[in-house]
Amino acid sequence: MLVPDPKVVRRLLTRYAALKIAYAEKETPETARSLEDVTYTLCVMTGTTGVRDAVAAADALLVAAEQRRDARQAASLAGGTAPAPSPKAVSAAAPRLAQPHTEVRTLHSRGLGVPGPLR
């Protein structure tokens, strides 16, 4: 399994949050389309079909990346090498598929609770 770059995942989560806020403030077709695009990309990148699962999976990927970074830093301070990251650990932390990727209802685990575009 390919693991997305944590920097890209973080940028997508940031863009998703910003678009949720923008859409809540003023519902425009452009904002709705951008929100759908970033939601789709986040779902594809995390291998999920629902935005809630995608955000949870992205959070899990970021946590796993941070743990790998911390392990490498600790190993370099100790003069050794860090163990190779386990893709199974990352995929085990990601939630399973649930909803269609175009469903954008709430920003799960970000505390915004702002409704998104509905079809």
Backbone as XML, in Angstrom:
<?xml version="1.0"?>
<chain id="A" units="angstrom">
  <residue number="1" name="MET">
    <atom name="N" x="0.844" y="-1.192" z="0.000"/>
    <atom name="CA" x="0.000" y="0.000" z="0.000"/>
    <atom name="C" x="0.882" y="1.245" z="0.000"/>
  </residue>
  <residue number="2" name="LEU">
    <atom name="N" x="0.558" y="2.174" z="-0.849"/>
    <atom name="CA" x="1.274" y="3.442" z="-0.876"/>
    <atom name="C" x="0.759" y="4.324" z="0.253"/>
  </residue>
  <residue number="3" name="VAL">
    <atom name="N" x="1.681" y="5.005" z="0.914"/>
    <atom name="CA" x="1.309" y="5.910" z="2.002"/>
    <atom name="C" x="1.540" y="7.337" z="1.520"/>
  </residue>
  <residue number="4" name="PRO">
    <atom name="N" x="0.515" y="8.185" z="1.564"/>
    <atom name="CA" x="0.663" y="9.562" z="1.090"/>
    <atom name="C" x="1.638" y="10.358" z="1.948"/>
  </residue>
  <residue number="5" name="ASP">
    <atom name="N" x="2.239" y="11.348" z="1.347"/>
    <atom name="CA" x="3.149" y="12.247" z="2.054"/>
    <atom name="C" x="2.366" y="13.011" z="3.124"/>
  </residue>
  <residue number="6" name="PRO">
    <atom name="N" x="2.832" y="12.979" z="4.376"/>
    <atom name="CA" x="2.118" y="13.678" z="5.448"/>
    <atom name="C" x="1.921" y="15.168" z="5.187"/>
  </residue>
  <residue number="7" name="LYS">
    <atom name="N" x="2.861" y="15.792" z="4.496"/>
    <atom name="CA" x="2.722" y="17.223" z="4.199"/>
    <atom name="C" x="1.529" y="17.473" z="3.273"/>
  </residue>
  <residue number="8" name="VAL">
    <atom name="N" x="1.353" y="16.596" z="2.302"/>
    <atom name="CA" x="0.236" y="16.725" z="1.368"/>
    <atom name="C" x="-1.080" y="16.473" z="2.099"/>
  </residue>
  <residue number="9" name="VAL">
    <atom name="N" x="-1.094" y="15.462" z="2.960"/>
    <atom name="CA" x="-2.299" y="15.150" z="3.730"/>
    <atom name="C" x="-2.671" y="16.331" z="4.620"/>
  </residue>
  <residue number="10" name="ARG">
    <atom name="N" x="-1.683" y="16.907" z="5.283"/>
    <atom name="CA" x="-1.943" y="18.055" z="6.161"/>
    <atom name="C" x="-2.494" y="19.239" z="5.375"/>
  </residue>
  <residue number="11" name="ARG">
    <atom name="N" x="-1.933" y="19.486" z="4.178"/>
    <atom name="CA" x="-2.432" y="20.580" z="3.333"/>
    <atom name="C" x="-3.882" y="20.331" z="2.905"/>
  </residue>
  <residue number="12" name="LEU">
    <atom name="N" x="-4.196" y="19.082" z="2.560"/>
    <atom name="CA" x="-5.570" y="18.756" z="2.171"/>
    <atom name="C" x="-6.540" y="18.958" z="3.328"/>
  </residue>
  <residue number="13" name="LEU">
    <atom name="N" x="-6.158" y="18.531" z="4.523"/>
    <atom name="CA" x="-7.025" y="18.726" z="5.686"/>
    <atom name="C" x="-7.233" y="20.213" z="5.969"/>
  </residue>
  <residue number="14" name="THR">
    <atom name="N" x="-6.178" y="20.980" z="5.824"/>
    <atom name="CA" x="-6.275" y="22.429" z="6.037"/>
    <atom name="C" x="-7.193" y="23.063" z="4.997"/>
  </residue>
  <residue number="15" name="ARG">
    <atom name="N" x="-7.030" y="22.660" z="3.748"/>
    <atom name="CA" x="-7.882" y="23.200" z="2.681"/>
    <atom name="C" x="-9.333" y="22.794" z="2.902"/>
  </residue>
  <residue number="16" name="TYR">
    <atom name="N" x="-9.552" y="21.553" z="3.295"/>
    <atom name="CA" x="-10.904" y="21.073" z="3.566"/>
    <atom name="C" x="-11.555" y="21.909" z="4.673"/>
  </residue>
  <residue number="17" name="ALA">
    <atom name="N" x="-10.836" y="22.141" z="5.755"/>
    <atom name="CA" x="-11.381" y="22.936" z="6.868"/>
    <atom name="C" x="-11.690" y="24.363" z="6.418"/>
  </residue>
  <residue number="18" name="ALA">
    <atom name="N" x="-10.774" y="24.956" z="5.656"/>
    <atom name="CA" x="-10.987" y="26.333" z="5.182"/>
    <atom name="C" x="-12.206" y="26.416" z="4.263"/>
  </residue>
  <residue number="19" name="LEU">
    <atom name="N" x="-12.370" y="25.420" z="3.400"/>
    <atom name="CA" x="-13.520" y="25.422" z="2.496"/>
    <atom name="C" x="-14.828" y="25.173" z="3.243"/>
  </residue>
  <residue number="20" name="LYS">
    <atom name="N" x="-14.808" y="24.341" z="4.276"/>
    <atom name="CA" x="-16.011" y="24.134" z="5.084"/>
    <atom name="C" x="-16.443" y="25.450" z="5.717"/>
  </residue>
  <residue number="21" name="ILE">
    <atom name="N" x="-15.494" y="26.187" z="6.238"/>
    <atom name="CA" x="-15.795" y="27.479" z="6.859"/>
    <atom name="C" x="-16.318" y="28.463" z="5.810"/>
  </residue>
  <residue number="22" name="ALA">
    <atom name="N" x="-15.631" y="28.536" z="4.665"/>
    <atom name="CA" x="-16.048" y="29.448" z="3.601"/>
    <atom name="C" x="-17.452" y="29.104" z="3.113"/>
  </residue>
  <residue number="23" name="TYR">
    <atom name="N" x="-17.738" y="27.819" z="2.979"/>
    <atom name="CA" x="-19.060" y="27.404" z="2.519"/>
    <atom name="C" x="-20.135" y="27.741" z="3.552"/>
  </residue>
  <residue number="24" name="ALA">
    <atom name="N" x="-19.798" y="27.602" z="4.824"/>
    <atom name="CA" x="-20.759" y="27.928" z="5.881"/>
    <atom name="C" x="-21.047" y="29.423" z="5.915"/>
  </residue>
  <residue number="25" name="GLU">
    <atom name="N" x="-20.032" y="30.229" z="5.623"/>
    <atom name="CA" x="-20.214" y="31.676" z="5.636"/>
    <atom name="C" x="-21.000" y="32.165" z="4.428"/>
  </residue>
  <residue number="26" name="LYS">
    <atom name="N" x="-20.699" y="31.586" z="3.257"/>
    <atom name="CA" x="-21.401" y="32.001" z="2.035"/>
    <atom name="C" x="-21.415" y="30.828" z="1.067"/>
  </residue>
  <residue number="27" name="GLU">
    <atom name="N" x="-22.603" y="30.319" z="0.829"/>
    <atom name="CA" x="-22.758" y="29.175" z="-0.056"/>
    <atom name="C" x="-22.717" y="29.642" z="-1.512"/>
  </residue>
  <residue number="28" name="THR">
    <atom name="N" x="-21.615" y="29.359" z="-2.163"/>
    <atom name="CA" x="-21.484" y="29.687" z="-3.584"/>
    <atom name="C" x="-21.203" y="28.406" z="-4.360"/>
  </residue>
  <residue number="29" name="PRO">
    <atom name="N" x="-21.547" y="28.384" z="-5.637"/>
    <atom name="CA" x="-21.260" y="27.195" z="-6.450"/>
    <atom name="C" x="-19.756" y="26.894" z="-6.519"/>
  </residue>
  <residue number="30" name="GLU">
    <atom name="N" x="-18.952" y="27.942" z="-6.561"/>
    <atom name="CA" x="-17.502" y="27.747" z="-6.631"/>
    <atom name="C" x="-16.974" y="27.079" z="-5.363"/>
  </residue>
  <residue number="31" name="THR">
    <atom name="N" x="-17.449" y="27.550" z="-4.212"/>
    <atom name="CA" x="-17.008" y="26.970" z="-2.945"/>
    <atom name="C" x="-17.494" y="25.529" z="-2.826"/>
  </residue>
  <residue number="32" name="ALA">
    <atom name="N" x="-18.736" y="25.281" z="-3.237"/>
    <atom name="CA" x="-19.279" y="23.925" z="-3.184"/>
    <atom name="C" x="-18.465" y="22.984" z="-4.062"/>
  </residue>
  <residue number="33" name="ARG">
    <atom name="N" x="-18.126" y="23.428" z="-5.259"/>
    <atom name="CA" x="-17.343" y="22.603" z="-6.183"/>
    <atom name="C" x="-15.943" y="22.354" z="-5.620"/>
  </residue>
  <residue number="34" name="SER">
    <atom name="N" x="-15.303" y="23.373" z="-5.090"/>
    <atom name="CA" x="-13.972" y="23.214" z="-4.498"/>
    <atom name="C" x="-14.013" y="22.259" z="-3.319"/>
  </residue>
  <residue number="35" name="LEU">
    <atom name="N" x="-15.065" y="22.360" z="-2.518"/>
    <atom name="CA" x="-15.224" y="21.471" z="-1.372"/>
    <atom name="C" x="-15.401" y="20.026" z="-1.827"/>
  </residue>
  <residue number="36" name="GLU">
    <atom name="N" x="-16.199" y="19.818" z="-2.868"/>
    <atom name="CA" x="-16.359" y="18.470" z="-3.411"/>
    <atom name="C" x="-15.039" y="17.938" z="-3.960"/>
  </residue>
  <residue number="37" name="ASP">
    <atom name="N" x="-14.280" y="18.794" z="-4.640"/>
    <atom name="CA" x="-12.993" y="18.375" z="-5.199"/>
    <atom name="C" x="-12.010" y="17.948" z="-4.118"/>
  </residue>
  <residue number="38" name="VAL">
    <atom name="N" x="-11.883" y="18.766" z="-3.079"/>
    <atom name="CA" x="-10.926" y="18.441" z="-2.028"/>
    <atom name="C" x="-11.398" y="17.214" z="-1.241"/>
  </residue>
  <residue number="39" name="THR">
    <atom name="N" x="-12.701" y="17.060" z="-1.092"/>
    <atom name="CA" x="-13.244" y="15.876" z="-0.420"/>
    <atom name="C" x="-12.925" y="14.627" z="-1.220"/>
  </residue>
  <residue number="40" name="TYR">
    <atom name="N" x="-13.147" y="14.688" z="-2.521"/>
    <atom name="CA" x="-12.840" y="13.553" z="-3.390"/>
    <atom name="C" x="-11.355" y="13.199" z="-3.305"/>
  </residue>
  <residue number="41" name="THR">
    <atom name="N" x="-10.498" y="14.199" z="-3.393"/>
    <atom name="CA" x="-9.055" y="13.965" z="-3.342"/>
    <atom name="C" x="-8.650" y="13.343" z="-2.012"/>
  </residue>
  <residue number="42" name="LEU">
    <atom name="N" x="-9.203" y="13.843" z="-0.936"/>
    <atom name="CA" x="-8.912" y="13.302" z="0.394"/>
    <atom name="C" x="-9.357" y="11.844" z="0.489"/>
  </residue>
  <residue number="43" name="CYS">
    <atom name="N" x="-10.529" y="11.532" z="-0.053"/>
    <atom name="CA" x="-11.016" y="10.153" z="-0.045"/>
    <atom name="C" x="-10.117" y="9.232" z="-0.869"/>
  </residue>
  <residue number="44" name="VAL">
    <atom name="N" x="-9.733" y="9.676" z="-2.053"/>
    <atom name="CA" x="-8.862" y="8.865" z="-2.904"/>
    <atom name="C" x="-7.505" y="8.662" z="-2.232"/>
  </residue>
  <residue number="45" name="MET">
    <atom name="N" x="-6.952" y="9.719" z="-1.693"/>
    <atom name="CA" x="-5.633" y="9.641" z="-1.070"/>
    <atom name="C" x="-5.610" y="8.703" z="0.133"/>
  </residue>
  <residue number="46" name="THR">
    <atom name="N" x="-6.713" y="8.643" z="0.867"/>
    <atom name="CA" x="-6.755" y="7.807" z="2.067"/>
    <atom name="C" x="-7.386" y="6.445" z="1.808"/>
  </residue>
  <residue number="47" name="GLY">
    <atom name="N" x="-7.889" y="6.213" z="0.597"/>
    <atom name="CA" x="-8.485" y="4.926" z="0.269"/>
    <atom name="C" x="-9.830" y="4.698" z="0.925"/>
  </residue>
  <residue number="48" name="THR">
    <atom name="N" x="-10.584" y="5.773" z="1.133"/>
    <atom name="CA" x="-11.896" y="5.670" z="1.760"/>
    <atom name="C" x="-12.966" y="6.172" z="0.803"/>
  </residue>
  <residue number="49" name="THR">
    <atom name="N" x="-14.232" y="5.995" z="1.181"/>
    <atom name="CA" x="-15.318" y="6.480" z="0.322"/>
    <atom name="C" x="-16.176" y="7.530" z="0.999"/>
  </residue>
  <residue number="50" name="GLY">
    <atom name="N" x="-15.901" y="7.841" z="2.243"/>
    <atom name="CA" x="-16.670" y="8.857" z="2.957"/>
    <atom name="C" x="-15.751" y="9.881" z="3.582"/>
  </residue>
  <residue number="51" name="VAL">
    <atom name="N" x="-16.233" y="11.106" z="3.660"/>
    <atom name="CA" x="-15.391" y="12.182" z="4.167"/>
    <atom name="C" x="-15.026" y="11.963" z="5.630"/>
  </residue>
  <residue number="52" name="ARG">
    <atom name="N" x="-15.958" y="11.432" z="6.416"/>
    <atom name="CA" x="-15.635" y="11.173" z="7.826"/>
    <atom name="C" x="-14.518" y="10.155" z="7.945"/>
  </residue>
  <residue number="53" name="ASP">
    <atom name="N" x="-14.625" y="9.093" z="7.155"/>
    <atom name="CA" x="-13.573" y="8.082" z="7.165"/>
    <atom name="C" x="-12.262" y="8.652" z="6.637"/>
  </residue>
  <residue number="54" name="ALA">
    <atom name="N" x="-12.347" y="9.510" z="5.620"/>
    <atom name="CA" x="-11.146" y="10.101" z="5.036"/>
    <atom name="C" x="-10.419" y="10.983" z="6.042"/>
  </residue>
  <residue number="55" name="VAL">
    <atom name="N" x="-11.166" y="11.794" z="6.780"/>
    <atom name="CA" x="-10.540" y="12.671" z="7.781"/>
    <atom name="C" x="-9.927" y="11.829" z="8.897"/>
  </residue>
  <residue number="56" name="ALA">
    <atom name="N" x="-10.644" y="10.792" z="9.329"/>
    <atom name="CA" x="-10.107" y="9.917" z="10.376"/>
    <atom name="C" x="-8.854" y="9.195" z="9.888"/>
  </residue>
  <residue number="57" name="ALA">
    <atom name="N" x="-8.878" y="8.711" z="8.642"/>
    <atom name="CA" x="-7.716" y="8.029" z="8.074"/>
    <atom name="C" x="-6.545" y="9.000" z="7.919"/>
  </residue>
  <residue number="58" name="ALA">
    <atom name="N" x="-6.838" y="10.220" z="7.485"/>
    <atom name="CA" x="-5.779" y="11.233" z="7.346"/>
    <atom name="C" x="-5.163" y="11.544" z="8.703"/>
  </residue>
  <residue number="59" name="ASP">
    <atom name="N" x="-6.000" y="11.660" z="9.726"/>
    <atom name="CA" x="-5.475" y="11.875" z="11.079"/>
    <atom name="C" x="-4.588" y="10.715" z="11.509"/>
  </residue>
  <residue number="60" name="ALA">
    <atom name="N" x="-5.018" y="9.483" z="11.214"/>
    <atom name="CA" x="-4.225" y="8.301" z="11.570"/>
    <atom name="C" x="-2.892" y="8.299" z="10.826"/>
  </residue>
  <residue number="61" name="LEU">
    <atom name="N" x="-2.916" y="8.694" z="9.552"/>
    <atom name="CA" x="-1.673" y="8.773" z="8.779"/>
    <atom name="C" x="-0.712" y="9.802" z="9.378"/>
  </residue>
  <residue number="62" name="LEU">
    <atom name="N" x="-1.256" y="10.933" z="9.793"/>
    <atom name="CA" x="-0.411" y="11.974" z="10.381"/>
    <atom name="C" x="0.168" y="11.526" z="11.716"/>
  </residue>
  <residue number="63" name="VAL">
    <atom name="N" x="-0.619" y="10.832" z="12.520"/>
    <atom name="CA" x="-0.131" y="10.321" z="13.801"/>
    <atom name="C" x="0.981" y="9.299" z="13.562"/>
  </residue>
  <residue number="64" name="ALA">
    <atom name="N" x="0.756" y="8.377" z="12.600"/>
    <atom name="CA" x="1.762" y="7.363" z="12.292"/>
    <atom name="C" x="3.052" y="8.006" z="11.785"/>
  </residue>
  <residue number="65" name="ALA">
    <atom name="N" x="2.921" y="9.028" z="10.948"/>
    <atom name="CA" x="4.102" y="9.726" z="10.428"/>
    <atom name="C" x="4.866" y="10.415" z="11.555"/>
  </residue>
  <residue number="66" name="GLU">
    <atom name="N" x="4.135" y="11.013" z="12.483"/>
    <atom name="CA" x="4.773" y="11.672" z="13.619"/>
    <atom name="C" x="5.494" y="10.654" z="14.503"/>
  </residue>
  <residue number="67" name="GLN">
    <atom name="N" x="4.880" y="9.495" z="14.702"/>
    <atom name="CA" x="5.515" y="8.450" z="15.509"/>
    <atom name="C" x="6.784" y="7.937" z="14.831"/>
  </residue>
  <residue number="68" name="ARG">
    <atom name="N" x="6.747" y="7.774" z="13.506"/>
    <atom name="CA" x="7.950" y="7.341" z="12.779"/>
    <atom name="C" x="9.043" y="8.386" z="12.899"/>
  </residue>
  <residue number="69" name="ARG">
    <atom name="N" x="8.654" y="9.664" z="12.773"/>
    <atom name="CA" x="9.646" y="10.731" z="12.885"/>
    <atom name="C" x="10.270" y="10.746" z="14.278"/>
  </residue>
  <residue number="70" name="ASP">
    <atom name="N" x="9.435" y="10.606" z="15.300"/>
    <atom name="CA" x="9.944" y="10.589" z="16.672"/>
    <atom name="C" x="10.873" y="9.399" z="16.897"/>
  </residue>
  <residue number="71" name="ALA">
    <atom name="N" x="10.534" y="8.240" z="16.331"/>
    <atom name="CA" x="11.380" y="7.052" z="16.485"/>
    <atom name="C" x="12.730" y="7.255" z="15.801"/>
  </residue>
  <residue number="72" name="ARG">
    <atom name="N" x="12.707" y="7.885" z="14.609"/>
    <atom name="CA" x="13.975" y="8.170" z="13.914"/>
    <atom name="C" x="14.835" y="9.136" z="14.708"/>
  </residue>
  <residue number="73" name="GLN">
    <atom name="N" x="14.199" y="10.170" z="15.270"/>
    <atom name="CA" x="14.954" y="11.141" z="16.061"/>
    <atom name="C" x="15.549" y="10.490" z="17.299"/>
  </residue>
  <residue number="74" name="ALA">
    <atom name="N" x="14.766" y="9.661" z="17.972"/>
    <atom name="CA" x="15.261" y="8.982" z="19.171"/>
    <atom name="C" x="16.408" y="8.046" z="18.820"/>
  </residue>
  <residue number="75" name="ALA">
    <atom name="N" x="16.285" y="7.343" z="17.694"/>
    <atom name="CA" x="17.343" y="6.428" z="17.278"/>
    <atom name="C" x="18.613" y="7.184" z="16.907"/>
  </residue>
  <residue number="76" name="SER">
    <atom name="N" x="18.461" y="8.328" z="16.241"/>
    <atom name="CA" x="19.654" y="9.087" z="15.859"/>
    <atom name="C" x="20.343" y="9.675" z="17.089"/>
  </residue>
  <residue number="77" name="LEU">
    <atom name="N" x="19.569" y="10.047" z="18.099"/>
    <atom name="CA" x="20.168" y="10.538" z="19.347"/>
    <atom name="C" x="20.888" y="9.424" z="20.088"/>
  </residue>
  <residue number="78" name="ALA">
    <atom name="N" x="20.367" y="8.194" z="19.961"/>
    <atom name="CA" x="20.970" y="7.051" z="20.632"/>
    <atom name="C" x="22.100" y="6.454" z="19.800"/>
  </residue>
  <residue number="79" name="GLY">
    <atom name="N" x="22.262" y="6.937" z="18.572"/>
    <atom name="CA" x="23.342" y="6.454" z="17.717"/>
    <atom name="C" x="22.981" y="5.223" z="16.920"/>
  </residue>
  <residue number="80" name="GLY">
    <atom name="N" x="21.741" y="4.837" z="16.887"/>
    <atom name="CA" x="21.290" y="3.661" z="16.146"/>
    <atom name="C" x="20.448" y="4.054" z="14.958"/>
  </residue>
  <residue number="81" name="THR">
    <atom name="N" x="19.718" y="3.088" z="14.458"/>
    <atom name="CA" x="18.804" y="3.352" z="13.358"/>
    <atom name="C" x="17.400" y="2.983" z="13.793"/>
  </residue>
  <residue number="82" name="ALA">
    <atom name="N" x="16.448" y="3.657" z="13.245"/>
    <atom name="CA" x="15.044" y="3.414" z="13.583"/>
    <atom name="C" x="14.519" y="2.244" z="12.765"/>
  </residue>
  <residue number="83" name="PRO">
    <atom name="N" x="13.565" y="1.501" z="13.308"/>
    <atom name="CA" x="12.968" y="0.420" z="12.527"/>
    <atom name="C" x="12.171" y="0.978" z="11.351"/>
  </residue>
  <residue number="84" name="ALA">
    <atom name="N" x="12.059" y="0.175" z="10.305"/>
    <atom name="CA" x="11.307" y="0.602" z="9.121"/>
    <atom name="C" x="9.838" y="0.785" z="9.476"/>
  </residue>
  <residue number="85" name="PRO">
    <atom name="N" x="9.196" y="1.827" z="8.909"/>
    <atom name="CA" x="7.776" y="2.037" z="9.187"/>
    <atom name="C" x="6.947" y="0.878" z="8.648"/>
  </residue>
  <residue number="86" name="SER">
    <atom name="N" x="5.891" y="0.545" z="9.341"/>
    <atom name="CA" x="5.028" y="-0.565" z="8.955"/>
    <atom name="C" x="3.772" y="-0.045" z="8.270"/>
  </residue>
  <residue number="87" name="PRO">
    <atom name="N" x="3.627" y="-0.311" z="6.960"/>
    <atom name="CA" x="2.404" y="0.109" z="6.276"/>
    <atom name="C" x="1.165" y="-0.562" z="6.876"/>
  </residue>
  <residue number="88" name="LYS">
    <atom name="N" x="1.318" y="-1.775" z="7.415"/>
    <atom name="CA" x="0.177" y="-2.465" z="8.020"/>
    <atom name="C" x="-0.342" y="-1.690" z="9.226"/>
  </residue>
  <residue number="89" name="ALA">
    <atom name="N" x="0.569" y="-1.094" z="9.990"/>
    <atom name="CA" x="0.148" y="-0.320" z="11.156"/>
    <atom name="C" x="-0.661" y="0.901" z="10.724"/>
  </residue>
  <residue number="90" name="VAL">
    <atom name="N" x="-0.249" y="1.520" z="9.626"/>
    <atom name="CA" x="-0.971" y="2.692" z="9.117"/>
    <atom name="C" x="-2.343" y="2.278" z="8.605"/>
  </residue>
  <residue number="91" name="SER">
    <atom name="N" x="-2.398" y="1.186" z="7.814"/>
    <atom name="CA" x="-3.686" y="0.774" z="7.266"/>
    <atom name="C" x="-4.603" y="0.221" z="8.347"/>
  </residue>
  <residue number="92" name="ALA">
    <atom name="N" x="-4.047" y="-0.372" z="9.398"/>
    <atom name="CA" x="-4.876" y="-0.879" z="10.491"/>
    <atom name="C" x="-5.513" y="0.266" z="11.268"/>
  </residue>
  <residue number="93" name="ALA">
    <atom name="N" x="-4.840" y="1.405" z="11.330"/>
    <atom name="CA" x="-5.364" y="2.558" z="12.062"/>
    <atom name="C" x="-6.445" y="3.291" z="11.269"/>
  </residue>
  <residue number="94" name="ALA">
    <atom name="N" x="-6.473" y="3.085" z="9.953"/>
    <atom name="CA" x="-7.455" y="3.769" z="9.111"/>
    <atom name="C" x="-8.802" y="3.051" z="9.190"/>
  </residue>
  <residue number="95" name="PRO">
    <atom name="N" x="-9.893" y="3.814" z="9.262"/>
    <atom name="CA" x="-11.217" y="3.194" z="9.329"/>
    <atom name="C" x="-11.616" y="2.571" z="8.001"/>
  </residue>
  <residue number="96" name="ARG">
    <atom name="N" x="-12.543" y="1.672" z="8.012"/>
    <atom name="CA" x="-13.027" y="0.995" z="6.810"/>
    <atom name="C" x="-14.013" y="1.876" z="6.043"/>
  </residue>
  <residue number="97" name="LEU">
    <atom name="N" x="-14.300" y="1.476" z="4.812"/>
    <atom name="CA" x="-15.170" y="2.227" z="3.911"/>
    <atom name="C" x="-16.594" y="2.311" z="4.454"/>
  </residue>
  <residue number="98" name="ALA">
    <atom name="N" x="-17.258" y="3.451" z="4.221"/>
    <atom name="CA" x="-18.612" y="3.597" z="4.733"/>
    <atom name="C" x="-19.533" y="4.337" z="3.777"/>
  </residue>
  <residue number="99" name="GLN">
    <atom name="N" x="-19.270" y="5.604" z="3.459"/>
    <atom name="CA" x="-20.208" y="6.443" z="2.728"/>
    <atom name="C" x="-19.637" y="6.854" z="1.378"/>
  </residue>
  <residue number="100" name="PRO">
    <atom name="N" x="-20.485" y="7.282" z="0.440"/>
    <atom name="CA" x="-19.986" y="7.759" z="-0.847"/>
    <atom name="C" x="-19.070" y="8.974" z="-0.666"/>
  </residue>
  <residue number="101" name="HIS">
    <atom name="N" x="-18.073" y="9.091" z="-1.534"/>
    <atom name="CA" x="-17.086" y="10.161" z="-1.375"/>
    <atom name="C" x="-17.673" y="11.559" z="-1.557"/>
  </residue>
  <residue number="102" name="THR">
    <atom name="N" x="-18.798" y="11.710" z="-2.203"/>
    <atom name="CA" x="-19.353" y="13.042" z="-2.435"/>
    <atom name="C" x="-20.167" y="13.562" z="-1.256"/>
  </residue>
  <residue number="103" name="GLU">
    <atom name="N" x="-20.361" y="12.731" z="-0.232"/>
    <atom name="CA" x="-21.126" y="13.193" z="0.919"/>
    <atom name="C" x="-20.233" y="14.040" z="1.813"/>
  </residue>
  <residue number="104" name="VAL">
    <atom name="N" x="-20.604" y="15.317" z="1.934"/>
    <atom name="CA" x="-19.837" y="16.242" z="2.754"/>
    <atom name="C" x="-20.805" y="16.817" z="3.774"/>
  </residue>
  <residue number="105" name="ARG">
    <atom name="N" x="-20.753" y="16.327" z="4.997"/>
    <atom name="CA" x="-21.730" y="16.801" z="5.970"/>
    <atom name="C" x="-21.104" y="17.508" z="7.152"/>
  </residue>
  <residue number="106" name="THR">
    <atom name="N" x="-20.083" y="16.952" z="7.759"/>
    <atom name="CA" x="-19.444" y="17.616" z="8.889"/>
    <atom name="C" x="-17.952" y="17.390" z="8.837"/>
  </residue>
  <residue number="107" name="LEU">
    <atom name="N" x="-17.231" y="18.280" z="9.441"/>
    <atom name="CA" x="-15.784" y="18.148" z="9.520"/>
    <atom name="C" x="-15.485" y="17.319" z="10.759"/>
  </residue>
  <residue number="108" name="HIS">
    <atom name="N" x="-15.408" y="16.028" z="10.548"/>
    <atom name="CA" x="-15.226" y="15.065" z="11.634"/>
    <atom name="C" x="-13.914" y="15.327" z="12.368"/>
  </residue>
  <residue number="109" name="SER">
    <atom name="N" x="-13.971" y="15.329" z="13.652"/>
    <atom name="CA" x="-12.838" y="15.457" z="14.571"/>
    <atom name="C" x="-12.117" y="16.799" z="14.494"/>
  </residue>
  <residue number="110" name="ARG">
    <atom name="N" x="-12.719" y="17.774" z="13.868"/>
    <atom name="CA" x="-12.113" y="19.109" z="13.831"/>
    <atom name="C" x="-12.945" y="20.111" z="14.634"/>
  </residue>
  <residue number="111" name="GLY">
    <atom name="N" x="-14.116" y="19.681" z="15.116"/>
    <atom name="CA" x="-14.916" y="20.504" z="15.997"/>
    <atom name="C" x="-15.705" y="21.612" z="15.334"/>
  </residue>
  <residue number="112" name="LEU">
    <atom name="N" x="-15.782" y="21.627" z="14.005"/>
    <atom name="CA" x="-16.502" y="22.717" z="13.352"/>
    <atom name="C" x="-17.993" y="22.428" z="13.242"/>
  </residue>
  <residue number="113" name="GLY">
    <atom name="N" x="-18.344" y="21.197" z="12.922"/>
    <atom name="CA" x="-19.750" y="20.822" z="12.831"/>
    <atom name="C" x="-20.548" y="21.668" z="11.855"/>
  </residue>
  <residue number="114" name="VAL">
    <atom name="N" x="-19.920" y="22.091" z="10.774"/>
    <atom name="CA" x="-20.570" y="22.951" z="9.791"/>
    <atom name="C" x="-21.119" y="22.083" z="8.671"/>
  </residue>
  <residue number="115" name="PRO">
    <atom name="N" x="-22.413" y="22.204" z="8.324"/>
    <atom name="CA" x="-22.955" y="21.393" z="7.249"/>
    <atom name="C" x="-22.344" y="21.797" z="5.908"/>
  </residue>
  <residue number="116" name="GLY">
    <atom name="N" x="-22.181" y="20.836" z="5.032"/>
    <atom name="CA" x="-21.603" y="21.098" z="3.718"/>
    <atom name="C" x="-22.664" y="20.997" z="2.642"/>
  </residue>
  <residue number="117" name="PRO">
    <atom name="N" x="-22.245" y="21.003" z="1.388"/>
    <atom name="CA" x="-23.201" y="20.927" z="0.286"/>
    <atom name="C" x="-23.857" y="19.557" z="0.258"/>
  </residue>
  <residue number="118" name="LEU">
    <atom name="N" x="-25.123" y="19.535" z="-0.013"/>
    <atom name="CA" x="-25.850" y="18.275" z="-0.137"/>
    <atom name="C" x="-26.423" y="18.200" z="-1.529"/>
  </residue>
  <residue number="119" name="ARG">
    <atom name="N" x="-26.526" y="17.007" z="-2.046"/>
    <atom name="CA" x="-27.077" y="16.827" z="-3.394"/>
    <atom name="C" x="-28.526" y="16.517" z="-3.328"/>
  </residue>
</chain>
